[in-house]
Amino acid sequence: MSLFKNLSNGLVKENPVFALYLGLCSVLAVSNTISNALGMSVAVIIVLTVSNVIISALRKIIPSEIRIPVYIVVIATLVKIVEMLMQAYTPELYTALGVFIPLIVVNCIILGRAEAFASKNSVGASAIDGIGMGLGYTAGIFMLAAIRQLFATGALSLINPFNQAVIFDITIIPTQFTIPLFAQPAGAFITFAVLAALLEVYKQAGEKPAKKGA
Amino acid sequence: MNKKVVQLTLFLAIIASISGGLLSFVNSFTAPIINENAIAAEKVTLQLIFPNTEEFVPVAEFEDETGAILAIFEAKGAGYAYKVSRMGYANPIVMMVGISNDAKIVGLQVLELADTPGYGMKVGEPAFINSVIGKGTTDGLDLISGSTVSSTAAVTAINAARTHFNNLKGIDDDGSGGVITPPTPELGETIALNSETATLVTGNIIDTVVNGDETVYTVESNGYRVAEGYEGAKPNVFKVTVNTATKTVVSLEVLEMNDTVGIGDKVEHEVFLSQFVGLSLEDENSSVDVVSGSTRTSISAIRAVVTTIGK
């Protein structure tokens, strides 16, 4: 598997959010603003990549009988470290993401990649897989957040989590035309379903010509 | 087989101890920053209460049975600040209460208050705040007439802070100060007091002290709880001072209130008791207003008076 294919795998074909339907709990919950979505994504990318690297490096010495408990200990430690760093350096983001930071531990993308990929592949490939899957997660949650924030508030804004400075804030839809439903959980489900359907259409359109050729 | 179990256990133990070590390392440099963040959010309020203090340390673990205390900050060398909250009339009331090391309330900052304008909102007005500031940790606090629910919530929250402070400093609260000063009761139905009413007499004089023209009677009179047959109910005891020459009431005091706490004991308020001063049965027009909501207890007081001046 080439490096690029390895990376792009997580972005489209095996996009964890829209193709594998993994880790939806946090995706639906924190995709209310793009600032929260990106903050969550960074946390997920770090945990996913580092846990992939550690588990891949240890794959030959971890006894297979207790591999799952070992993965969980590794992942939980990483999540706790990320949580403490966020609480210390980005307190507002920490408050906004709330319980979903500790819940990264049980995010099935991470345990799923540890079991399906990192435990069988080299350290380098596992790191690339972690970044690719993390970016796939980012792409998914960012699209969802951008659509929800745009329709719910009419504006797109990004805040620097370290100093609360506003990086950009553009109003696109006048406030009288906003749809508050998109800020609610129901809005998250509707947006998610539409995006998942669109990705499915795209994948099927890509497969048909390939079949004809074969 | 046994060897395998030992191997697996050891492996997990090693992994767990490595992760434990890592966590305590990260915690060692993030914990002080997290603490500072917790204070930074409150520091503006804290410095309004303790203007001369620079160093505030959050108290991480504390005991509070009431659940009113949200956070405690130690102002180094000055005292303690308590962030407290209680449900008001419509919304929670959140306040920061500062208590100095000499057990005085030195500051009260209302952080969140959204009750009825003109009523509950009085909790945030200087009149109430100034009535609290300067009080000791065992003194009673006054409620606000007309905003009983909101001011009771505020006082309850402040008392939670004071209880914690008193426990911390070993200050003995005899309970007298913690008692909330009752709000002014509303008066209701009017009861005529004249020679006819004297037939109602059911009071039981248990002590008489003659002192010149004035005679002091101690009278037992059955209140609500006795009349309703509550188990172990006792009659209320009143002290009635009567001028025997003019047959008028000089004063009425409540010695023992055995009716429902919070309802019957409203008759202990001056608004009700002062009505009896100068009252005489000879005057056919004399009357007394009962306390609204505690009619039966009010009547027990009236009976006690009638028993004495009817003699």
Interface residues (C-beta under 8 A of the other chain):
Chain A: I61 I62 P63 E65 I66 P69 V70 V73 V74 A76 T77 K80 I81 M84 L85 Q87 A88 Y89 P91
Chain B: Q7 L8 F11 L12 I15 A16 S19 L22 L23 V26 N27 T30 I33 I34 N37
